[in-house]
Amino acid sequence: MSDRIVVWHNPRCSKSRNGIKYLDEKGVEYEIRRYLDEPPTVDELKTVLKKLGMSPRELMRTKEAIYRELGLKEVTEDEKLIEAMAEHPRLIERPIVIRGEKAVVARPENRIDEIL
């Protein structure tokens, strides 16, 4: 397993900041990807979903206004949901911590231990 850890981070989100703080407290080195500034591609999202073992909808923030505005509740095609997340990264649950072939949504932050 690669030792390189990447965190898809939104600094305005307290849960995301808590994940970063947790890694810092453990002395773990990581790389931050501000996914709102550098949105993941459709292919990157598919790869991360596989690492997470999640469906696209499970990774979506369904309470976001954009979710309702785009009518995503009625969408049944995974590909369309992934495209929506790539186009509107606010829809992506956070923080995502990736290490090698595994990833976790660090909510709560101690889920990070699953990949350390």
Secondary structure, DSSP 8 states (H G I E B T S, - for coil): ----EEEE--TT-HHHHHHHHHHHHHT---EEE-TTTS---HHHHHHHHHHHT--TGGGB-TTSHHHHHTTGGG---HHHHHHHHHH-GGGB-S-EEEETTEEEE-SSGGGGGGG-
